[in-house]
Amino acid sequence: MKIAIDVVPIRPDGRIGGAMHLVMELIRGLAIHRELEIMLLTASWNHQFFIDSFKGYKVEHHCIECPQQMTLFDKVKRRLRQLFAGLDIDISGGIKGPLRSRGVELLFCPMTAVTYYEPGIPTVSLVYDIQHEYYPSFFSPEELTHRRAFYKVVCKKADAIICISEYTKQTIIEKFNLAKDNVYVAPICIQDRLIPPETGEQQRILQEKGLEGLRYGYYPANFWKHKNHLMLLTAFSSFIQRHPDSDLHLVFTGCLREDNPEIDDAIRQMGLQERIHFLGYLTESELTTVLHHCDFLVYPSLFEGFGIPVIEAMAVGKPVLCSNRTSLPEVGGDAAYYFDPRIPASIEEAIDRISTDETLREDLVRKGHRQAKKYPREAMINGYLQVLLQVVQQEQKDICTVDGVYVDKWTAEDVRIHFIGKPKMRTVMAELLHSGGNPAQTIAIHIKSRQVTSKRQLIAGQREEITFQVPLGDDSVHLAIFPTFCPADNGSPDTRQLGIQIVRLEVWDDKGIMETLL
């Protein structure tokens, strides 16, 4: 079975957090199975990284995101449409998608997005969390709108969704009304990869990072709002004020600190400059060394789909102080000392206990070893493998999808409506608008299925409702829109190529059941 794995969103600089480590381990684990052929969908920014990372593995690499090639293709396609604008020719109808043309039987999306979804090819998406549904204030209105639309598309197009914890599974079922049978749980089990370098190399790393001889608590997390760094700093400041003779320091690792200047401001105001150490993004050997030499791990996150560092710290024998929110109690079990991450005094009390109670420390270390063993890597790989094999074998669900329409209902130059599942007669009803944003006085819309073709025109300011009968056996409808325009040509930051707006889009089947797509 040939599986395409979409790794396009991954950038090797660590900005996506622990998800990259999970994806790398999954690829390594799946690639050794004889029944699978793995094709990685890469981008110009990570293609060589994945080639280097999987030398010696049975893995094919396909660079699907190459800006120069895409630009050339778009120019050619647009020119062809200009040449054939008056003829009944669909210039893209005979082109197979990049997956089907390469014999792909399943698409796996470990970074959630189903960008390269192709109708008829089963799709599995990995969902980490839906934090925006619970902490909308952490996102701009634009980002919130995008995320909600994004997850609706994922839930609609994916034949199965894998979640990294039972907590994530329950939240996505609740918020998106999904059938339980199509949502699976596969915990993250990647802690065994953290093998410390030789003693001499560890000492070199500690010296280089300014940590040699220090006693420190460790928090590995990118500087996102939900990671709650400011609350931890507040609690630590209070602890130091109460215990000025303490030799305790805090070490932070991760990206995006430059996007949060309030953290540096808080450290200066609290007078903690000498006790806080920012190490940035670490290599795996550096991260392992820093973790192995910490006094304890502290994890004050407000929202987690899993919390990889919790299990990693337990696996290497470090006591864990942990937030009691979301999935973290599920992951940590009885092997962590929990606190309320919203209350600085609760975090401070945990730091105080671990600094003074040796019995507690020994108990947490013992239980932590036991808890980490509940997450074997082989079980994780096998869990994913079973879901992928099962999805390929099952009958695809009856759904209708639309590509080529943005969240603001503007279309690209091509719109495709796909019908997946059992063959049916269908009727497409669409309300089209030429709002005047497109400077063309008249816009042509060519509507085509495999057996039927229709043409419409809209003049500036016109709104029209159209109905298109889709014959039995046709599995898609294609709308080609000409001419299009680019708002950036008139000074806008919007670089999209836009046609018209589709205000409403409905599909009715032969039994009178309606599905609203827009």
C-alpha positions in Angstrom: 0.0 0.0 0.0 1.4 3.4 -1.0 0.9 6.2 1.5 1.6 9.8 1.0 2.6 11.7 4.1 2.3 15.5 4.0 5.2 17.1 5.7 5.0 20.4 3.8 4.1 22.5 6.9 7.2 21.4 8.8 10.1 23.8 9.0 13.3 22.4 10.6 13.8 25.4 12.9 11.5 24.0 15.6 8.8 26.5 15.3 6.0 23.9 15.3 7.1 22.5 18.7 7.2 18.9 19.6 5.0 17.8 16.7 8.1 17.6 14.4 9.7 15.0 16.7 6.5 13.0 16.6 6.3 13.1 12.8 9.9 12.1 12.4 9.4 9.1 14.7 6.2 8.0 12.9 8.0 8.1 9.5 10.9 6.0 10.8 8.4 3.5 12.4 6.1 3.2 9.4 8.9 3.0 6.8 10.2 -0.3 8.1 6.9 -2.1 7.5 7.1 -4.2 4.3 3.4 -3.7 3.4 3.9 0.1 3.1 5.4 2.3 0.5 6.0 5.8 1.9 6.1 9.0 -0.2 6.8 12.2 1.6 5.2 15.4 0.2 7.8 18.0 0.9 8.4 21.7 0.1 11.4 23.7 -1.1 12.1 24.7 2.5 12.4 21.2 3.9 13.0 18.8 0.9 16.7 18.4 1.6 16.2 18.1 5.3 13.9 15.1 4.8 16.3 13.5 2.3 19.1 13.8 4.8 17.0 12.6 7.7 15.8 9.4 6.0 18.9 8.2 4.1 18.8 4.4 4.2 15.0 4.3 4.7 12.5 3.0 2.1 11.1 6.5 1.5 10.3 8.4 -1.7 10.4 12.2 -1.7 8.2 14.4 -3.8 8.7 18.2 -3.6 5.1 19.3 -4.1 5.5 22.9 -2.9 8.0 24.7 -5.2 7.1 28.4 -5.6 8.9 28.8 -8.9 7.2 25.8 -10.5 3.8 26.8 -9.2 4.2 30.3 -10.5 5.1 29.0 -14.0 2.2 26.6 -14.0 -0.2 29.3 -13.0 1.0 31.6 -15.7 0.7 28.9 -18.4 -2.8 27.9 -17.2 -4.0 31.5 -17.1 -2.7 32.1 -20.7 -4.4 28.9 -21.9 -7.7 30.1 -20.4 -7.3 33.5 -22.2 -6.7 31.7 -25.5 -9.6 29.4 -25.2 -12.0 31.7 -23.3 -14.6 31.5 -26.1 -14.4 27.8 -26.6 -16.0 24.9 -24.8 -12.7 23.5 -23.5 -11.8 22.5 -19.9 -8.0 22.9 -19.8 -7.6 21.2 -16.4 -10.3 18.5 -16.5 -8.0 15.8 -17.7 -5.1 16.4 -15.3 -4.8 13.8 -12.6 -3.9 15.0 -9.1 -0.3 14.6 -7.8 -1.4 11.7 -5.6 -3.4 9.6 -7.9 -0.9 10.0 -10.8 1.7 8.5 -8.5 -0.4 5.5 -7.4 -1.1 6.8 -3.8 -3.7 4.8 -2.0 -4.0 6.9 1.2 -3.0 10.4 2.3 -1.8 10.8 5.9 -1.7 14.4 7.2 0.3 14.4 10.5 0.2 18.3 10.6 -3.6 18.2 10.4 -4.1 20.2 7.2 -5.7 18.2 4.4 -4.2 20.5 1.7 -3.5 17.8 -0.8 -6.7 16.0 -0.4 -7.9 14.3 -3.6 -11.5 13.0 -3.9 -11.5 9.2 -3.9 -8.2 8.8 -2.0 -8.9 8.0 1.7 -7.5 10.7 4.0 -6.4 10.5 7.7 -5.6 13.6 9.7 -3.8 13.9 13.0 -5.3 16.5 15.3 -3.3 17.8 18.3 -5.7 20.1 20.0 -8.4 22.7 19.3 -7.2 25.2 21.7 -8.9 28.1 19.9 -12.3 26.7 20.9 -11.5 27.1 24.6 -9.1 30.1 24.6 -10.3 32.3 21.7 -8.8 35.4 23.4 -5.3 34.0 22.5 -6.1 34.5 18.8 -6.8 37.5 16.6 -10.3 37.6 15.0 -8.8 36.8 11.7 -6.8 33.8 13.0 -9.9 32.6 14.9 -12.0 32.7 11.8 -9.3 30.9 9.8 -8.9 28.1 12.5 -12.7 27.5 12.8 -13.0 27.2 9.0 -9.8 25.1 8.8 -11.0 22.5 11.3 -14.5 22.3 9.6 -12.7 21.4 6.4 -10.5 18.8 8.1 -13.5 17.1 9.8 -15.4 17.1 6.6 -12.7 15.7 4.3 -10.9 13.3 6.5 -12.1 9.7 6.5 -10.6 9.3 10.0 -9.1 11.5 12.6 -6.3 10.4 15.0 -6.0 12.3 18.3 -3.0 12.4 20.5 -5.0 11.9 23.7 -8.5 10.9 24.9 -9.0 14.5 26.0 -8.4 15.8 22.4 -10.8 13.1 21.1 -13.6 14.1 23.4 -13.2 17.8 22.6 -13.2 17.4 18.8 -16.2 15.1 19.0 -18.0 17.6 21.2 -17.2 20.7 19.1 -17.6 19.3 15.6 -20.3 16.6 16.2 -18.2 13.8 14.8 -19.1 10.1 14.8 -17.0 8.3 17.5 -16.2 5.5 15.1 -14.2 7.8 12.9 -12.0 9.3 15.7 -9.1 7.3 17.2 -6.5 7.9 19.9 -2.8 7.2 19.6 -0.7 8.7 22.4 2.7 10.2 21.7 5.4 7.7 22.6 8.7 9.2 21.5 10.6 9.6 24.8 13.0 6.7 24.0 14.8 8.8 21.4 16.4 10.9 24.2 19.8 9.1 24.6 22.3 11.4 26.3 25.6 12.1 24.6 28.9 11.0 26.1 29.9 12.6 29.4 32.5 14.9 27.9 30.0 16.2 25.3 27.4 16.8 28.0 29.9 18.9 30.0 30.8 20.9 26.9 27.1 21.6 26.2 26.5 22.7 29.8 29.5 25.0 29.7 28.4 26.5 26.4 24.9 27.1 27.7 26.1 28.6 31.0 24.5 25.8 33.1 27.5 24.1 34.5 27.1 23.6 38.3 23.7 25.2 38.4 20.5 23.8 40.0 17.6 24.6 37.8 14.0 23.9 37.0 13.4 23.3 33.3 10.5 24.4 31.1 10.8 23.4 27.4 8.1 25.2 25.4 7.8 27.6 22.5 6.6 31.0 23.7 3.0 30.8 22.8 0.4 32.4 25.1 -1.1 29.1 26.3 2.3 28.0 27.5 1.8 30.5 30.4 5.4 31.6 30.9 4.4 34.9 32.6 2.5 33.0 35.3 5.5 30.7 36.0 7.8 33.8 36.2 5.4 35.4 38.7 5.4 32.3 40.9 9.1 31.9 40.7 9.7 35.6 41.6 7.5 35.1 44.7 9.4 31.9 45.6 12.8 33.7 45.4 11.4 36.6 47.5 10.5 34.1 50.2 13.7 32.2 49.8 16.4 34.7 48.8 19.2 32.3 49.7 17.9 29.6 47.3 20.3 28.6 44.5 17.5 27.7 42.1 17.4 28.9 38.5 14.9 28.5 35.7 15.8 27.4 32.2 13.6 28.0 29.2 14.1 26.5 25.7 12.0 27.0 22.6 11.3 29.4 19.8 9.3 32.6 19.3 10.6 34.5 22.4 11.2 37.5 20.1 7.4 37.7 19.6 6.8 38.2 23.3 8.7 41.2 24.6 6.5 41.3 27.7 8.5 38.3 29.0 11.8 40.2 29.0 10.0 43.2 30.5 8.6 41.1 33.4 12.0 39.5 34.1 13.6 43.0 34.4 10.8 44.3 36.6 11.1 41.2 38.9 14.9 41.4 39.1 15.3 37.9 37.8 17.9 38.5 35.1 20.6 36.4 36.9 18.3 33.4 37.5 16.5 33.0 34.1 18.3 31.4 31.2 16.9 31.4 27.6 18.6 28.8 25.4 16.4 29.0 22.3 15.9 26.1 20.0 18.1 23.1 20.9 19.4 20.2 19.0 18.4 16.8 20.2 21.7 16.1 22.0 21.5 19.6 23.6 17.9 19.1 24.7 18.7 15.7 26.2 21.7 17.1 28.1 19.7 20.0 29.6 16.9 17.6 30.6 19.2 15.1 32.2 20.9 17.7 34.3 17.8 19.6 35.5 16.5 19.4 39.1 12.9 19.1 38.0 10.6 19.8 35.0 7.9 22.3 35.5 5.0 22.4 33.0 2.5 25.3 33.7 0.7 25.1 30.3 -3.0 26.1 30.2 -3.9 23.9 27.3 -2.2 20.7 25.9 -3.3 18.0 23.5 -0.7 15.7 25.1 2.4 17.3 26.7 5.4 15.4 25.4 8.0 16.8 27.8 6.1 15.4 30.8 6.7 11.8 29.7 10.2 12.6 28.5 11.2 13.9 31.9 9.6 10.9 33.7 11.5 8.5 31.3 14.9 10.0 32.3 14.1 10.0 36.1 13.2 13.6 36.7 10.4 14.7 39.0 7.6 16.6 37.2 5.6 19.6 38.5 2.6 19.8 36.2 -0.5 21.9 35.3 -3.8 20.1 36.2 -5.6 21.3 33.1 -6.8 19.6 29.9 -5.0 16.4 28.9 -2.1 16.7 31.3 -3.5 14.6 34.2 -4.4 11.9 31.7 -0.8 11.9 30.5 1.0 12.2 33.9 -1.3 9.9 35.8 -0.3 9.7 39.5 3.4 10.4 38.7 3.3 14.2 38.7 2.8 16.9 41.4 -0.1 18.9 40.0 -0.9 22.6 40.5 -3.4 25.1 39.1 -1.5 27.0 36.4 -3.9 30.0 36.7 -2.8 30.7 40.3 0.8 31.7 41.0 0.6 30.6 44.6 -0.3 27.1 43.5 2.8 27.0 41.2 5.0 28.5 43.9 3.8 25.9 46.4 4.8 23.1 44.0 8.3 24.6 43.5 8.7 24.9 47.3 7.6 21.3 47.9 10.0 19.8 45.3 12.8 21.9 46.7 12.4 20.7 50.3 10.7 17.4 50.3 13.1 14.6 49.3 10.5 11.9 50.0 8.1 13.5 47.4 11.0 13.7 44.9 11.8 10.1 45.2 8.2 9.1 45.0 7.7 11.1 41.8 10.8 9.7 40.2 9.7 6.1 41.0 6.2 6.6 39.7 7.4 8.5 36.7 9.5 5.6 35.5 6.4 3.4 35.8 4.2 5.9 34.0 6.7 6.4 31.1 6.6 2.6 30.4 2.9 2.9 29.6 3.9 4.7 26.4 6.0 2.3 24.3 7.1 3.5 20.9 6.2 0.2 19.2 2.6 0.5 20.4 2.3 4.0 19.0 3.6 2.9 15.5 1.3 -0.1 15.5 -1.7 2.0 16.5 -1.2 4.3 13.5 -0.5 1.4 11.2 -3.8 -0.3 12.2 -5.8 2.9 11.6 -4.2 3.6 8.2 -4.9 0.0 7.0 -8.4 0.0 8.3 -9.3 3.3 6.6 -8.0 2.1 3.2 -10.2 -1.0 3.4 -13.4 0.7 4.5 -16.0 2.2 2.2 -15.7 6.0 1.8 -18.5 8.1 3.3 -21.0 10.0 1.2 -19.8 13.7 1.2 -19.7 16.7 -1.0 -16.7 19.0 -0.9 -15.7 22.3 -2.6 -12.2 23.5 -3.4 -11.3 26.9 -4.7 -13.5 29.1 -2.5 -11.9 31.1 0.3 -13.4 31.8 3.8 -14.6 35.3 2.6 -16.5 33.5 -0.2 -14.3 34.8 -3.0 -13.4 32.2 -5.6 -10.1 31.4 -7.2 -10.1 31.0 -11.0 -11.1 27.3 -10.6 -13.8 25.9 -8.3 -14.4 22.2 -8.0 -17.3 20.5 -6.3 -16.6 16.8 -5.6 -19.1 14.1 -4.8 -17.7 11.1 -2.9 -19.5 7.9 -2.2 -22.3 6.0 -3.9 -23.3 7.4 -7.4 -26.4 9.6 -7.2 -28.2 12.2 -9.3 -27.6 15.7 -7.8 -28.6 19.3 -8.2 -26.1 22.1 -7.5 -27.7 25.4 -6.5 -25.3 28.4 -6.2 -25.9 32.1 -5.6 -23.2 34.0 -7.5 -22.2 37.7 -7.0 -20.1 40.0 -9.2 -19.7 42.6 -6.5 -17.5 45.0 -8.5 -14.3 44.1 -6.7 -13.3 42.4 -9.9 -12.7 45.3 -12.3 -13.9 43.3 -15.3 -17.3 44.5 -16.6 -18.4 41.0 -17.5 -17.2 37.7 -16.0 -17.7 34.4 -17.8 -18.4 31.2 -15.8 -18.0 27.8 -17.5 -19.8 25.1 -15.6 -18.9 21.5 -16.5 -19.4 18.0 -15.3 -18.3 14.9 -17.2 -21.5 14.8 -19.3 -23.0 18.3 -19.2 -21.7 21.8 -19.9 -23.2 25.2 -19.2 -22.1 28.8 -19.6 -23.1 31.9 -17.6 -22.1 35.5 -17.5 -22.3 38.1 -14.7 -22.1 41.8 -15.2 -20.7 44.2 -12.6 -23.1 44.4 -9.6 -25.2 41.3 -10.7 -26.3 38.6 -8.2 -27.7 35.5 -9.8 -28.9 32.1 -8.5 -28.0 29.2 -10.8 -29.1 25.6 -10.9 -27.0 22.8 -12.5 -28.3 19.2 -12.9 -25.5 16.7 -12.3 -26.1 13.4 -14.1 -25.9 10.0 -12.5 -22.2 8.9 -12.5 -20.6 12.3 -12.6 -18.4 12.7 -9.5 -17.5 16.4 -9.8 -18.5 19.8 -11.2 -15.9 22.3 -12.4 -16.5 26.1 -12.5 -13.9 28.0 -14.6 -14.0 31.7 -14.0 -12.6 34.3 -16.3 -11.2 36.9 -16.0 -9.7 37.0 -12.5 -7.8 39.8 -10.8 -5.2 40.2 -8.1 -6.0 42.8 -5.4 -2.2 43.3 -4.9 -2.0 44.9 -8.3 -4.0 47.8 -6.8 -1.9 48.2 -3.7 -3.6 45.6 -1.5 -1.6 43.1 0.6 -3.9 40.4 -0.8 -2.0 38.4 -3.4 -4.8 35.9 -4.2 -6.1 35.5 -7.8 -9.8 36.1 -7.4 -12.9 35.7 -9.6 -16.4 36.2 -8.2 -18.1 35.5 -4.8 -20.3 32.5 -4.2 -22.7 33.7 -1.5 -24.5 30.4 -1.1 -23.8 26.8 -2.4 -26.1 23.9 -1.8 -26.2 20.3 -3.2 -29.4 18.3 -3.3 -29.4 14.6 -4.0 -32.1 12.5 -5.6 -33.8 11.9 -2.3 -34.3 15.5 -1.5 -31.5 15.6 1.1 -29.6 18.9 1.0 -26.0 19.7 2.0 -24.9 23.3 2.5 -21.3 23.8 1.4 -21.3 27.6 1.7 
